[in-house]
Amino acid sequence: MISDAELDALRLSGEKVRVVRDGLESNDVTGIVVAWDGEQVLIRRQNRRVVKLDRSYRYQLFSEPRQSPADE
C-alpha cells in the first residue's frame, strides 16, 4: 500500500501517475493525485473526471516504464 508521504509528494508535484490494477495495460488509470484517506485515493483523469481507487493498487509515475503486478 502506498504511504501518505508518497501520496503527498505526488499531489504537491502534480506529476501524472499510472495506477496498475491488473495485468492488462488497458485497465490502467492515469491522472494526478487529488486527495486520499485510509482506504482510497482520488485521481483526476485527463478528461477532468475523478476516479476513486483503492490504495492497495500499484501507483507509479507515468513517465516510468509500466511494471505489472506479476513482477512483484
Secondary structure by P-SEA (a helix, b strand, c coil): cccaaaaaaaaaaccbbbbbcccccccccbbbbcccccccccccccccbbbbbbcccbbbbccccccccccc
